[in-house]
Amino acid sequence: MASFADKLFMISLILLMVSVVVSGVGFQFLKWKSQVENELDEEPKSSSARKKAAMDRQDKSLKRIGRSYLFWIALGGMLLSVVLSELGG
């Protein structure tokens, strides 16, 4: 039973990482250079405007993660594996 709980936890952890990349963060790190160049080409913004834009992007990412079914399935699998490991001794 403990072996099954361990495998379930690892699968859920991998699923959680995949859901965060797909739903929330995405592949922004690949587009980062182009975003920086676009920001440099635009009119100079104030520091507070850049920070606000960055915070807005992060908030949208977190909302997408919260609405993701994969995220909640992964969390449920992790909780189930913890319960199984406790019951199994």
C-alpha positions in Angstrom: 0.0 0.0 0.0 2.9 2.4 0.8 4.4 1.7 -2.6 1.2 2.6 -4.3 0.8 5.8 -2.3 4.4 6.8 -3.2 3.8 6.2 -6.9 0.5 8.1 -6.7 2.2 11.0 -5.0 5.0 11.2 -7.6 2.5 11.0 -10.5 0.4 13.7 -8.9 3.5 15.9 -8.4 4.4 15.5 -12.1 0.9 16.3 -13.1 1.0 19.4 -10.8 4.1 20.7 -12.5 2.7 20.0 -16.0 -0.6 21.8 -15.0 1.3 24.9 -13.7 3.4 25.1 -16.9 0.5 24.6 -19.2 -2.2 26.6 -17.4 -0.3 29.3 -15.6 3.2 30.1 -16.5 3.1 28.7 -20.0 6.1 29.2 -22.1 6.7 32.8 -21.1 10.3 32.2 -20.5 10.7 31.6 -24.3 9.0 34.8 -25.1 10.8 36.8 -22.4 13.4 38.3 -24.8 10.8 39.5 -27.3 8.8 41.0 -24.4 11.8 42.9 -23.2 12.6 44.2 -26.7 9.0 45.2 -27.2 9.0 47.1 -23.9 12.2 48.9 -24.9 10.8 49.9 -28.2 7.6 51.4 -26.7 7.5 54.7 -25.0 9.4 54.6 -21.7 7.0 53.7 -18.9 7.5 54.6 -15.3 8.8 52.0 -13.0 5.5 51.7 -11.2 3.6 51.1 -14.5 6.0 48.3 -15.4 5.6 46.7 -12.0 1.8 47.0 -12.2 1.9 45.3 -15.7 4.0 42.5 -14.3 1.7 42.0 -11.3 -1.3 41.9 -13.6 0.3 39.2 -15.8 1.1 37.2 -12.6 -2.4 37.6 -11.3 -3.9 36.3 -14.6 -1.5 33.3 -14.5 -2.6 32.4 -10.9 -6.3 32.7 -11.9 -5.7 30.3 -14.9 -4.0 27.8 -12.5 -6.9 28.0 -10.1 -9.4 27.2 -12.8 -7.4 24.3 -14.2 -8.8 20.8 -13.7 -5.4 19.3 -13.9 -4.3 21.3 -10.9 -7.2 20.2 -8.7 -6.8 16.5 -9.9 -3.1 16.7 -9.0 -3.8 18.1 -5.5 -6.5 15.5 -4.9 -4.1 12.8 -5.9 -1.5 14.1 -3.5 -4.0 14.3 -0.6 -5.2 10.8 -1.4 -1.6 9.5 -1.4 -1.0 11.1 2.0 -4.2 9.5 3.4 -3.2 6.1 2.0 0.2 6.3 3.4 -1.1 7.2 6.9 -3.7 4.3 6.7 -1.1 1.9 5.5 1.1 2.5 8.5 
